[in-house]
Amino acid sequence: MALIFLDPGLLRRRVRLQTPDMIADASGGAVTAWREVAELSAHVEPLSAAARERFGQRAETVTHRVICRFRSDIDRGMAFVLKDRRLTIRSLHDPDESGRFLVCRCEEER
């Protein structure tokens, strides 16, 4: 198996890891409340930005790659918070299956 070299020195940004909690509202639906799980070091890099028109309004999608140390409790639907930006995790994988790092593809909430 070929090992992928990921420099731990790249993990310079402090991010907060959050998980969504669904809370029932008065009308029988639910709202999302975010609960902080941990604070960790990560590497955050923008990947793409796309704009499109949806229902007569302009909608933007900005994606990022977030690399962090491996944690077994990180899952899709959770989010990294970087200052006032929430990056929702859409996919994640261990790039070399060594249990050292996670590479998460995230979408910025707008």
PDB file as gemmi writes it, atoms N, CA and C in Angstrom:
CRYST1    1.000    1.000    1.000  90.00  90.00  90.00 P 1                      
ATOM      1  N   MET A   1       0.844  -1.171   0.000  1.00  0.00           N  
ATOM      2  CA  MET A   1       0.000   0.000   0.000  1.00  0.00           C  
ATOM      3  C   MET A   1       0.891   1.237   0.000  1.00  0.00           C  
ATOM      4  N   ALA A   2       0.619   2.183  -0.887  1.00  0.00           N  
ATOM      5  CA  ALA A   2       1.375   3.420  -0.953  1.00  0.00           C  
ATOM      6  C   ALA A   2       0.820   4.413   0.062  1.00  0.00           C  
ATOM      7  N   LEU A   3       1.693   4.979   0.880  1.00  0.00           N  
ATOM      8  CA  LEU A   3       1.277   5.965   1.858  1.00  0.00           C  
ATOM      9  C   LEU A   3       1.287   7.344   1.228  1.00  0.00           C  
ATOM     10  N   ILE A   4       0.283   8.117   1.540  1.00  0.00           N  
ATOM     11  CA  ILE A   4       0.194   9.484   1.050  1.00  0.00           C  
ATOM     12  C   ILE A   4       0.803  10.383   2.108  1.00  0.00           C  
ATOM     13  N   PHE A   5       1.683  11.286   1.689  1.00  0.00           N  
ATOM     14  CA  PHE A   5       2.321  12.171   2.653  1.00  0.00           C  
ATOM     15  C   PHE A   5       1.451  13.395   2.876  1.00  0.00           C  
ATOM     16  N   LEU A   6       0.980  13.553   4.096  1.00  0.00           N  
ATOM     17  CA  LEU A   6       0.258  14.751   4.502  1.00  0.00           C  
ATOM     18  C   LEU A   6       1.056  15.384   5.629  1.00  0.00           C  
ATOM     19  N   ASP A   7       1.452  16.615   5.439  1.00  0.00           N  
ATOM     20  CA  ASP A   7       2.283  17.316   6.407  1.00  0.00           C  
ATOM     21  C   ASP A   7       1.438  17.794   7.583  1.00  0.00           C  
ATOM     22  N   PRO A   8       1.673  17.283   8.798  1.00  0.00           N  
ATOM     23  CA  PRO A   8       0.903  17.739   9.953  1.00  0.00           C  
ATOM     24  C   PRO A   8       1.100  19.224  10.229  1.00  0.00           C  
ATOM     25  N   GLY A   9       2.178  19.815   9.705  1.00  0.00           N  
ATOM     26  CA  GLY A   9       2.413  21.248   9.870  1.00  0.00           C  
ATOM     27  C   GLY A   9       1.384  22.110   9.152  1.00  0.00           C  
ATOM     28  N   LEU A  10       0.633  21.491   8.222  1.00  0.00           N  
ATOM     29  CA  LEU A  10      -0.422  22.239   7.522  1.00  0.00           C  
ATOM     30  C   LEU A  10      -1.644  22.493   8.407  1.00  0.00           C  
ATOM     31  N   LEU A  11      -1.780  21.742   9.480  1.00  0.00           N  
ATOM     32  CA  LEU A  11      -2.974  21.833  10.332  1.00  0.00           C  
ATOM     33  C   LEU A  11      -2.833  23.029  11.279  1.00  0.00           C  
ATOM     34  N   ARG A  12      -2.913  24.243  10.707  1.00  0.00           N  
ATOM     35  CA  ARG A  12      -2.650  25.467  11.463  1.00  0.00           C  
ATOM     36  C   ARG A  12      -3.898  26.248  11.849  1.00  0.00           C  
ATOM     37  N   ARG A  13      -5.039  25.911  11.305  1.00  0.00           N  
ATOM     38  CA  ARG A  13      -6.263  26.664  11.590  1.00  0.00           C  
ATOM     39  C   ARG A  13      -7.037  25.984  12.708  1.00  0.00           C  
ATOM     40  N   ARG A  14      -7.562  26.743  13.646  1.00  0.00           N  
ATOM     41  CA  ARG A  14      -8.403  26.193  14.700  1.00  0.00           C  
ATOM     42  C   ARG A  14      -9.845  26.255  14.222  1.00  0.00           C  
ATOM     43  N   VAL A  15     -10.506  25.122  14.224  1.00  0.00           N  
ATOM     44  CA  VAL A  15     -11.913  25.032  13.827  1.00  0.00           C  
ATOM     45  C   VAL A  15     -12.693  24.344  14.940  1.00  0.00           C  
ATOM     46  N   ARG A  16     -13.972  24.628  14.988  1.00  0.00           N  
ATOM     47  CA  ARG A  16     -14.854  23.953  15.935  1.00  0.00           C  
ATOM     48  C   ARG A  16     -15.660  22.917  15.166  1.00  0.00           C  
ATOM     49  N   LEU A  17     -15.746  21.722  15.702  1.00  0.00           N  
ATOM     50  CA  LEU A  17     -16.542  20.660  15.101  1.00  0.00           C  
ATOM     51  C   LEU A  17     -17.907  20.678  15.765  1.00  0.00           C  
ATOM     52  N   GLN A  18     -18.969  20.738  14.942  1.00  0.00           N  
ATOM     53  CA  GLN A  18     -20.330  20.782  15.467  1.00  0.00           C  
ATOM     54  C   GLN A  18     -21.162  19.650  14.888  1.00  0.00           C  
ATOM     55  N   THR A  19     -22.161  19.244  15.658  1.00  0.00           N  
ATOM     56  CA  THR A  19     -23.104  18.226  15.199  1.00  0.00           C  
ATOM     57  C   THR A  19     -24.507  18.825  15.241  1.00  0.00           C  
ATOM     58  N   PRO A  20     -25.365  18.460  14.275  1.00  0.00           N  
ATOM     59  CA  PRO A  20     -26.714  19.022  14.275  1.00  0.00           C  
ATOM     60  C   PRO A  20     -27.638  18.252  15.225  1.00  0.00           C  
ATOM     61  N   ASP A  21     -28.428  18.981  15.966  1.00  0.00           N  
ATOM     62  CA  ASP A  21     -29.476  18.399  16.806  1.00  0.00           C  
ATOM     63  C   ASP A  21     -30.802  18.913  16.286  1.00  0.00           C  
ATOM     64  N   MET A  22     -31.724  18.003  16.000  1.00  0.00           N  
ATOM     65  CA  MET A  22     -33.048  18.403  15.531  1.00  0.00           C  
ATOM     66  C   MET A  22     -33.942  18.627  16.747  1.00  0.00           C  
ATOM     67  N   ILE A  23     -34.521  19.818  16.818  1.00  0.00           N  
ATOM     68  CA  ILE A  23     -35.380  20.180  17.938  1.00  0.00           C  
ATOM     69  C   ILE A  23     -36.776  20.462  17.393  1.00  0.00           C  
ATOM     70  N   ALA A  24     -37.768  19.802  17.992  1.00  0.00           N  
ATOM     71  CA  ALA A  24     -39.158  19.978  17.545  1.00  0.00           C  
ATOM     72  C   ALA A  24     -39.606  21.416  17.787  1.00  0.00           C  
ATOM     73  N   ASP A  25     -40.355  21.944  16.793  1.00  0.00           N  
ATOM     74  CA  ASP A  25     -40.917  23.278  16.977  1.00  0.00           C  
ATOM     75  C   ASP A  25     -42.418  23.163  17.235  1.00  0.00           C  
ATOM     76  N   ALA A  26     -43.053  24.278  17.487  1.00  0.00           N  
ATOM     77  CA  ALA A  26     -44.468  24.303  17.873  1.00  0.00           C  
ATOM     78  C   ALA A  26     -45.405  23.874  16.749  1.00  0.00           C  
ATOM     79  N   SER A  27     -44.954  23.931  15.499  1.00  0.00           N  
ATOM     80  CA  SER A  27     -45.845  23.594  14.391  1.00  0.00           C  
ATOM     81  C   SER A  27     -45.689  22.145  13.920  1.00  0.00           C  
ATOM     82  N   GLY A  28     -45.004  21.313  14.679  1.00  0.00           N  
ATOM     83  CA  GLY A  28     -44.861  19.906  14.326  1.00  0.00           C  
ATOM     84  C   GLY A  28     -43.655  19.591  13.473  1.00  0.00           C  
ATOM     85  N   GLY A  29     -42.874  20.597  13.135  1.00  0.00           N  
ATOM     86  CA  GLY A  29     -41.657  20.385  12.354  1.00  0.00           C  
ATOM     87  C   GLY A  29     -40.454  20.317  13.274  1.00  0.00           C  
ATOM     88  N   ALA A  30     -39.315  20.618  12.725  1.00  0.00           N  
ATOM     89  CA  ALA A  30     -38.090  20.609  13.514  1.00  0.00           C  
ATOM     90  C   ALA A  30     -37.146  21.687  13.000  1.00  0.00           C  
ATOM     91  N   VAL A  31     -36.339  22.199  13.895  1.00  0.00           N  
ATOM     92  CA  VAL A  31     -35.304  23.159  13.537  1.00  0.00           C  
ATOM     93  C   VAL A  31     -33.954  22.559  13.929  1.00  0.00           C  
ATOM     94  N   THR A  32     -32.925  22.995  13.246  1.00  0.00           N  
ATOM     95  CA  THR A  32     -31.592  22.490  13.525  1.00  0.00           C  
ATOM     96  C   THR A  32     -30.883  23.405  14.503  1.00  0.00           C  
ATOM     97  N   ALA A  33     -30.410  22.828  15.580  1.00  0.00           N  
ATOM     98  CA  ALA A  33     -29.564  23.537  16.537  1.00  0.00           C  
ATOM     99  C   ALA A  33     -28.200  22.857  16.489  1.00  0.00           C  
ATOM    100  N   TRP A  34     -27.150  23.642  16.434  1.00  0.00           N  
ATOM    101  CA  TRP A  34     -25.804  23.092  16.327  1.00  0.00           C  
ATOM    102  C   TRP A  34     -25.169  23.027  17.703  1.00  0.00           C  
ATOM    103  N   ARG A  35     -24.577  21.872  18.017  1.00  0.00           N  
ATOM    104  CA  ARG A  35     -23.919  21.638  19.305  1.00  0.00           C  
ATOM    105  C   ARG A  35     -22.438  21.387  19.057  1.00  0.00           C  
ATOM    106  N   GLU A  36     -21.589  22.101  19.793  1.00  0.00           N  
ATOM    107  CA  GLU A  36     -20.152  21.946  19.617  1.00  0.00           C  
ATOM    108  C   GLU A  36     -19.676  20.641  20.237  1.00  0.00           C  
ATOM    109  N   VAL A  37     -18.874  19.895  19.464  1.00  0.00           N  
ATOM    110  CA  VAL A  37     -18.354  18.599  19.899  1.00  0.00           C  
ATOM    111  C   VAL A  37     -16.891  18.712  20.314  1.00  0.00           C  
ATOM    112  N   ALA A  38     -16.114  19.478  19.547  1.00  0.00           N  
ATOM    113  CA  ALA A  38     -14.678  19.574  19.820  1.00  0.00           C  
ATOM    114  C   ALA A  38     -14.103  20.790  19.111  1.00  0.00           C  
ATOM    115  N   GLU A  39     -12.892  21.149  19.520  1.00  0.00           N  
ATOM    116  CA  GLU A  39     -12.118  22.150  18.804  1.00  0.00           C  
ATOM    117  C   GLU A  39     -10.850  21.440  18.351  1.00  0.00           C  
ATOM    118  N   LEU A  40     -10.470  21.629  17.090  1.00  0.00           N  
ATOM    119  CA  LEU A  40      -9.313  20.913  16.580  1.00  0.00           C  
ATOM    120  C   LEU A  40      -8.557  21.736  15.559  1.00  0.00           C  
ATOM    121  N   SER A  41      -7.370  21.279  15.217  1.00  0.00           N  
ATOM    122  CA  SER A  41      -6.533  21.933  14.215  1.00  0.00           C  
ATOM    123  C   SER A  41      -6.818  21.298  12.858  1.00  0.00           C  
ATOM    124  N   ALA A  42      -6.851  22.141  11.829  1.00  0.00           N  
ATOM    125  CA  ALA A  42      -7.177  21.641  10.496  1.00  0.00           C  
ATOM    126  C   ALA A  42      -6.508  22.497   9.425  1.00  0.00           C  
ATOM    127  N   HIS A  43      -6.479  21.950   8.238  1.00  0.00           N  
ATOM    128  CA  HIS A  43      -6.057  22.679   7.046  1.00  0.00           C  
ATOM    129  C   HIS A  43      -7.320  22.895   6.216  1.00  0.00           C  
ATOM    130  N   VAL A  44      -7.596  24.146   5.867  1.00  0.00           N  
ATOM    131  CA  VAL A  44      -8.806  24.479   5.103  1.00  0.00           C  
ATOM    132  C   VAL A  44      -8.376  25.127   3.799  1.00  0.00           C  
ATOM    133  N   GLU A  45      -8.858  24.551   2.675  1.00  0.00           N  
ATOM    134  CA  GLU A  45      -8.549  25.151   1.378  1.00  0.00           C  
ATOM    135  C   GLU A  45      -9.797  25.187   0.507  1.00  0.00           C  
ATOM    136  N   PRO A  46     -10.047  26.335  -0.127  1.00  0.00           N  
ATOM    137  CA  PRO A  46     -11.188  26.423  -1.036  1.00  0.00           C  
ATOM    138  C   PRO A  46     -10.951  25.579  -2.272  1.00  0.00           C  
ATOM    139  N   LEU A  47     -12.028  24.953  -2.776  1.00  0.00           N  
ATOM    140  CA  LEU A  47     -11.924  24.118  -3.969  1.00  0.00           C  
ATOM    141  C   LEU A  47     -12.627  24.736  -5.161  1.00  0.00           C  
ATOM    142  N   SER A  48     -13.896  25.111  -4.975  1.00  0.00           N  
ATOM    143  CA  SER A  48     -14.645  25.635  -6.114  1.00  0.00           C  
ATOM    144  C   SER A  48     -15.738  26.579  -5.649  1.00  0.00           C  
ATOM    145  N   ALA A  49     -16.182  27.384  -6.581  1.00  0.00           N  
ATOM    146  CA  ALA A  49     -17.314  28.275  -6.356  1.00  0.00           C  
ATOM    147  C   ALA A  49     -18.153  28.263  -7.620  1.00  0.00           C  
ATOM    148  N   ALA A  50     -19.440  28.088  -7.441  1.00  0.00           N  
ATOM    149  CA  ALA A  50     -20.339  28.050  -8.595  1.00  0.00           C  
ATOM    150  C   ALA A  50     -21.590  28.851  -8.267  1.00  0.00           C  
ATOM    151  N   ALA A  51     -22.083  29.576  -9.255  1.00  0.00           N  
ATOM    152  CA  ALA A  51     -23.308  30.352  -9.080  1.00  0.00           C  
ATOM    153  C   ALA A  51     -24.334  29.865 -10.086  1.00  0.00           C  
ATOM    154  N   ARG A  52     -25.563  29.822  -9.646  1.00  0.00           N  
ATOM    155  CA  ARG A  52     -26.649  29.434 -10.547  1.00  0.00           C  
ATOM    156  C   ARG A  52     -27.917  30.145 -10.103  1.00  0.00           C  
ATOM    157  N   GLU A  53     -28.886  30.155 -10.975  1.00  0.00           N  
ATOM    158  CA  GLU A  53     -30.162  30.763 -10.632  1.00  0.00           C  
ATOM    159  C   GLU A  53     -31.125  29.669 -10.210  1.00  0.00           C  
ATOM    160  N   ARG A  54     -31.791  29.897  -9.099  1.00  0.00           N  
ATOM    161  CA  ARG A  54     -32.733  28.909  -8.576  1.00  0.00           C  
ATOM    162  C   ARG A  54     -33.951  29.640  -8.031  1.00  0.00           C  
ATOM    163  N   PHE A  55     -35.094  29.306  -8.557  1.00  0.00           N  
ATOM    164  CA  PHE A  55     -36.349  29.940  -8.158  1.00  0.00           C  
ATOM    165  C   PHE A  55     -36.269  31.462  -8.258  1.00  0.00           C  
ATOM    166  N   GLY A  56     -35.629  31.927  -9.311  1.00  0.00           N  
ATOM    167  CA  GLY A  56     -35.535  33.358  -9.558  1.00  0.00           C  
ATOM    168  C   GLY A  56     -34.520  34.077  -8.684  1.00  0.00           C  
ATOM    169  N   GLN A  57     -33.742  33.340  -7.913  1.00  0.00           N  
ATOM    170  CA  GLN A  57     -32.721  33.950  -7.068  1.00  0.00           C  
ATOM    171  C   GLN A  57     -31.365  33.334  -7.381  1.00  0.00           C  
ATOM    172  N   ARG A  58     -30.357  34.108  -7.170  1.00  0.00           N  
ATOM    173  CA  ARG A  58     -29.001  33.632  -7.409  1.00  0.00           C  
ATOM    174  C   ARG A  58     -28.561  32.781  -6.212  1.00  0.00           C  
ATOM    175  N   ALA A  59     -28.092  31.577  -6.471  1.00  0.00           N  
ATOM    176  CA  ALA A  59     -27.615  30.673  -5.416  1.00  0.00           C  
ATOM    177  C   ALA A  59     -26.150  30.362  -5.688  1.00  0.00           C  
ATOM    178  N   GLU A  60     -25.325  30.438  -4.659  1.00  0.00           N  
ATOM    179  CA  GLU A  60     -23.908  30.149  -4.785  1.00  0.00           C  
ATOM    180  C   GLU A  60     -23.557  28.913  -3.979  1.00  0.00           C  
ATOM    181  N   THR A  61     -22.648  28.122  -4.522  1.00  0.00           N  
ATOM    182  CA  THR A  61     -22.126  26.959  -3.814  1.00  0.00           C  
ATOM    183  C   THR A  61     -20.609  27.095  -3.762  1.00  0.00           C  
ATOM    184  N   VAL A  62     -20.073  27.113  -2.552  1.00  0.00           N  
ATOM    185  CA  VAL A  62     -18.633  27.195  -2.352  1.00  0.00           C  
ATOM    186  C   VAL A  62     -18.201  25.933  -1.623  1.00  0.00           C  
ATOM    187  N   THR A  63     -17.223  25.218  -2.186  1.00  0.00           N  
ATOM    188  CA  THR A  63     -16.762  23.982  -1.563  1.00  0.00           C  
ATOM    189  C   THR A  63     -15.332  24.149  -1.049  1.00  0.00           C  
ATOM    190  N   HIS A  64     -15.019  23.374  -0.023  1.00  0.00           N  
ATOM    191  CA  HIS A  64     -13.700  23.410   0.607  1.00  0.00           C  
ATOM    192  C   HIS A  64     -13.241  21.989   0.893  1.00  0.00           C  
ATOM    193  N   ARG A  65     -11.931  21.829   0.996  1.00  0.00           N  
ATOM    194  CA  ARG A  65     -11.355  20.580   1.495  1.00  0.00           C  
ATOM    195  C   ARG A  65     -10.798  20.909   2.877  1.00  0.00           C  
ATOM    196  N   VAL A  66     -11.203  20.113   3.860  1.00  0.00           N  
ATOM    197  CA  VAL A  66     -10.717  20.285   5.228  1.00  0.00           C  
ATOM    198  C   VAL A  66      -9.987  19.003   5.615  1.00  0.00           C  
ATOM    199  N   ILE A  67      -8.734  19.151   6.002  1.00  0.00           N  
ATOM    200  CA  ILE A  67      -7.927  18.009   6.434  1.00  0.00           C  
ATOM    201  C   ILE A  67      -7.690  18.146   7.932  1.00  0.00           C  
ATOM    202  N   CYS A  68      -7.940  17.075   8.672  1.00  0.00           N  
ATOM    203  CA  CYS A  68      -7.728  17.078  10.117  1.00  0.00           C  
ATOM    204  C   CYS A  68      -7.195  15.714  10.540  1.00  0.00           C  
ATOM    205  N   ARG A  69      -6.782  15.622  11.769  1.00  0.00           N  
ATOM    206  CA  ARG A  69      -6.367  14.320  12.297  1.00  0.00           C  
ATOM    207  C   ARG A  69      -7.591  13.413  12.366  1.00  0.00           C  
ATOM    208  N   PHE A  70      -7.361  12.120  12.195  1.00  0.00           N  
ATOM    209  CA  PHE A  70      -8.455  11.152  12.179  1.00  0.00           C  
ATOM    210  C   PHE A  70      -9.207  11.159  13.508  1.00  0.00           C  
ATOM    211  N   ARG A  71     -10.521  11.161  13.414  1.00  0.00           N  
ATOM    212  CA  ARG A  71     -11.413  11.009  14.566  1.00  0.00           C  
ATOM    213  C   ARG A  71     -12.544  10.096  14.113  1.00  0.00           C  
ATOM    214  N   SER A  72     -12.857   9.118  14.917  1.00  0.00           N  
ATOM    215  CA  SER A  72     -13.904   8.171  14.527  1.00  0.00           C  
ATOM    216  C   SER A  72     -15.303   8.757  14.698  1.00  0.00           C  
ATOM    217  N   ASP A  73     -15.428   9.885  15.397  1.00  0.00           N  
ATOM    218  CA  ASP A  73     -16.755  10.457  15.643  1.00  0.00           C  
ATOM    219  C   ASP A  73     -17.169  11.497  14.606  1.00  0.00           C  
ATOM    220  N   ILE A  74     -16.372  11.740  13.587  1.00  0.00           N  
ATOM    221  CA  ILE A  74     -16.742  12.695  12.533  1.00  0.00           C  
ATOM    222  C   ILE A  74     -17.547  11.959  11.476  1.00  0.00           C  
ATOM    223  N   ASP A  75     -18.664  12.586  11.048  1.00  0.00           N  
ATOM    224  CA  ASP A  75     -19.539  11.954  10.065  1.00  0.00           C  
ATOM    225  C   ASP A  75     -20.134  13.014   9.145  1.00  0.00           C  
ATOM    226  N   ARG A  76     -20.689  12.551   8.031  1.00  0.00           N  
ATOM    227  CA  ARG A  76     -21.372  13.461   7.112  1.00  0.00           C  
ATOM    228  C   ARG A  76     -22.505  14.177   7.847  1.00  0.00           C  
ATOM    229  N   GLY A  77     -22.754  15.415   7.471  1.00  0.00           N  
ATOM    230  CA  GLY A  77     -23.812  16.193   8.101  1.00  0.00           C  
ATOM    231  C   GLY A  77     -23.313  17.049   9.250  1.00  0.00           C  
ATOM    232  N   MET A  78     -22.157  16.706   9.809  1.00  0.00           N  
ATOM    233  CA  MET A  78     -21.554  17.542  10.838  1.00  0.00           C  
ATOM    234  C   MET A  78     -20.930  18.747  10.146  1.00  0.00           C  
ATOM    235  N   ALA A  79     -20.378  19.679  10.911  1.00  0.00           N  
ATOM    236  CA  ALA A  79     -19.821  20.882  10.300  1.00  0.00           C  
ATOM    237  C   ALA A  79     -18.586  21.359  11.050  1.00  0.00           C  
ATOM    238  N   PHE A  80     -17.694  21.977  10.293  1.00  0.00           N  
ATOM    239  CA  PHE A  80     -16.567  22.699  10.870  1.00  0.00           C  
ATOM    240  C   PHE A  80     -16.950  24.167  10.867  1.00  0.00           C  
ATOM    241  N   VAL A  81     -16.661  24.872  11.949  1.00  0.00           N  
ATOM    242  CA  VAL A  81     -16.923  26.301  12.010  1.00  0.00           C  
ATOM    243  C   VAL A  81     -15.581  27.009  12.087  1.00  0.00           C  
ATOM    244  N   LEU A  82     -15.359  27.870  11.111  1.00  0.00           N  
ATOM    245  CA  LEU A  82     -14.133  28.654  11.004  1.00  0.00           C  
ATOM    246  C   LEU A  82     -14.539  30.113  11.123  1.00  0.00           C  
ATOM    247  N   LYS A  83     -14.259  30.713  12.272  1.00  0.00           N  
ATOM    248  CA  LYS A  83     -14.717  32.060  12.607  1.00  0.00           C  
ATOM    249  C   LYS A  83     -16.244  32.092  12.504  1.00  0.00           C  
ATOM    250  N   ASP A  84     -16.807  32.806  11.540  1.00  0.00           N  
ATOM    251  CA  ASP A  84     -18.268  32.884  11.420  1.00  0.00           C  
ATOM    252  C   ASP A  84     -18.802  32.081  10.229  1.00  0.00           C  
ATOM    253  N   ARG A  85     -17.973  31.190   9.680  1.00  0.00           N  
ATOM    254  CA  ARG A  85     -18.376  30.393   8.515  1.00  0.00           C  
ATOM    255  C   ARG A  85     -18.607  28.942   8.928  1.00  0.00           C  
ATOM    256  N   ARG A  86     -19.694  28.340   8.451  1.00  0.00           N  
ATOM    257  CA  ARG A  86     -19.994  26.934   8.735  1.00  0.00           C  
ATOM    258  C   ARG A  86     -19.759  26.130   7.455  1.00  0.00           C  
ATOM    259  N   LEU A  87     -18.886  25.117   7.548  1.00  0.00           N  
ATOM    260  CA  LEU A  87     -18.557  24.246   6.429  1.00  0.00           C  
ATOM    261  C   LEU A  87     -19.152  22.875   6.723  1.00  0.00           C  
ATOM    262  N   THR A  88     -20.252  22.559   6.065  1.00  0.00           N  
ATOM    263  CA  THR A  88     -20.956  21.302   6.301  1.00  0.00           C  
ATOM    264  C   THR A  88     -20.258  20.162   5.568  1.00  0.00           C  
ATOM    265  N   ILE A  89     -20.009  19.070   6.275  1.00  0.00           N  
ATOM    266  CA  ILE A  89     -19.289  17.931   5.709  1.00  0.00           C  
ATOM    267  C   ILE A  89     -20.222  17.144   4.791  1.00  0.00           C  
ATOM    268  N   ARG A  90     -19.846  17.026   3.521  1.00  0.00           N  
ATOM    269  CA  ARG A  90     -20.620  16.263   2.536  1.00  0.00           C  
ATOM    270  C   ARG A  90     -20.042  14.875   2.321  1.00  0.00           C  
ATOM    271  N   SER A  91     -18.714  14.753   2.411  1.00  0.00           N  
ATOM    272  CA  SER A  91     -18.070  13.430   2.300  1.00  0.00           C  
ATOM    273  C   SER A  91     -16.758  13.477   3.059  1.00  0.00           C  
ATOM    274  N   LEU A  92     -16.282  12.296   3.464  1.00  0.00           N  
ATOM    275  CA  LEU A  92     -15.019  12.218   4.167  1.00  0.00           C  
ATOM    276  C   LEU A  92     -14.373  10.873   3.899  1.00  0.00           C  
ATOM    277  N   HIS A  93     -13.058  10.857   3.937  1.00  0.00           N  
ATOM    278  CA  HIS A  93     -12.343   9.593   3.761  1.00  0.00           C  
ATOM    279  C   HIS A  93     -10.956   9.679   4.385  1.00  0.00           C  
ATOM    280  N   ASP A  94     -10.421   8.513   4.696  1.00  0.00           N  
ATOM    281  CA  ASP A  94      -9.057   8.357   5.187  1.00  0.00           C  
ATOM    282  C   ASP A  94      -8.221   8.111   3.931  1.00  0.00           C  
ATOM    283  N   PRO A  95      -7.413   9.074   3.492  1.00  0.00           N  
ATOM    284  CA  PRO A  95      -6.776   8.981   2.176  1.00  0.00           C  
ATOM    285  C   PRO A  95      -5.851   7.790   1.980  1.00  0.00           C  
ATOM    286  N   ASP A  96      -5.183   7.328   3.029  1.00  0.00           N  
ATOM    287  CA  ASP A  96      -4.298   6.176   2.864  1.00  0.00           C  
ATOM    288  C   ASP A  96      -4.663   5.019   3.800  1.00  0.00           C  
ATOM    289  N   GLU A  97      -5.837   5.109   4.404  1.00  0.00           N  
ATOM    290  CA  GLU A  97      -6.370   4.078   5.301  1.00  0.00           C  
ATOM    291  C   GLU A  97      -5.400   3.727   6.428  1.00  0.00           C  
ATOM    292  N   SER A  98      -4.674   4.747   6.898  1.00  0.00           N  
ATOM    293  CA  SER A  98      -3.718   4.533   7.983  1.00  0.00           C  
ATOM    294  C   SER A  98      -4.277   4.973   9.333  1.00  0.00           C  
ATOM    295  N   GLY A  99      -5.434   5.651   9.334  1.00  0.00           N  
ATOM    296  CA  GLY A  99      -6.000   6.141  10.581  1.00  0.00           C  
ATOM    297  C   GLY A  99      -5.292   7.371  11.123  1.00  0.00           C  
ATOM    298  N   ARG A 100      -4.563   8.087  10.242  1.00  0.00           N  
ATOM    299  CA  ARG A 100      -3.851   9.292  10.686  1.00  0.00           C  
ATOM    300  C   ARG A 100      -4.625  10.573  10.395  1.00  0.00           C  
ATOM    301  N   PHE A 101      -5.211  10.659   9.196  1.00  0.00           N  
ATOM    302  CA  PHE A 101      -5.862  11.889   8.766  1.00  0.00           C  
ATOM    303  C   PHE A 101      -7.224  11.595   8.172  1.00  0.00           C  
ATOM    304  N   LEU A 102      -8.066  12.628   8.144  1.00  0.00           N  
ATOM    305  CA  LEU A 102      -9.335  12.607   7.419  1.00  0.00           C  
ATOM    306  C   LEU A 102      -9.332  13.757   6.436  1.00  0.00           C  
ATOM    307  N   VAL A 103      -9.792  13.489   5.239  1.00  0.00           N  
ATOM    308  CA  VAL A 103      -9.976  14.532   4.234  1.00  0.00           C  
ATOM    309  C   VAL A 103     -11.486  14.666   4.047  1.00  0.00           C  
ATOM    310  N   CYS A 104     -11.997  15.862   4.353  1.00  0.00           N  
ATOM    311  CA  CYS A 104     -13.440  16.112   4.294  1.00  0.00           C  
ATOM    312  C   CYS A 104     -13.734  17.109   3.188  1.00  0.00           C  
ATOM    313  N   ARG A 105     -14.700  16.776   2.353  1.00  0.00           N  
ATOM    314  CA  ARG A 105     -15.170  17.705   1.336  1.00  0.00           C  
ATOM    315  C   ARG A 105     -16.387  18.396   1.924  1.00  0.00           C  
ATOM    316  N   CYS A 106     -16.343  19.710   1.987  1.00  0.00           N  
ATOM    317  CA  CYS A 106     -17.367  20.480   2.687  1.00  0.00           C  
ATOM    318  C   CYS A 106     -17.993  21.521   1.783  1.00  0.00           C  
ATOM    319  N   GLU A 107     -19.199  21.906   2.134  1.00  0.00           N  
ATOM    320  CA  GLU A 107     -19.918  22.951   1.417  1.00  0.00           C  
ATOM    321  C   GLU A 107     -20.219  24.068   2.402  1.00  0.00           C  
ATOM    322  N   GLU A 108     -19.883  25.267   2.026  1.00  0.00           N  
ATOM    323  CA  GLU A 108     -20.094  26.420   2.903  1.00  0.00           C  
ATOM    324  C   GLU A 108     -21.563  26.825   2.894  1.00  0.00           C  
ATOM    325  N   GLU A 109     -22.127  26.993   4.073  1.00  0.00           N  
ATOM    326  CA  GLU A 109     -23.517  27.445   4.171  1.00  0.00           C  
ATOM    327  C   GLU A 109     -23.564  28.922   3.875  1.00  0.00           C  
ATOM    328  N   ARG A 110     -24.502  29.308   3.069  1.00  0.00           N  
ATOM    329  CA  ARG A 110     -24.657  30.730   2.699  1.00  0.00           C  
ATOM    330  C   ARG A 110     -26.030  31.211   3.051  1.00  0.00           C  
TER     331      ARG A 110                                                      
END                                                                             
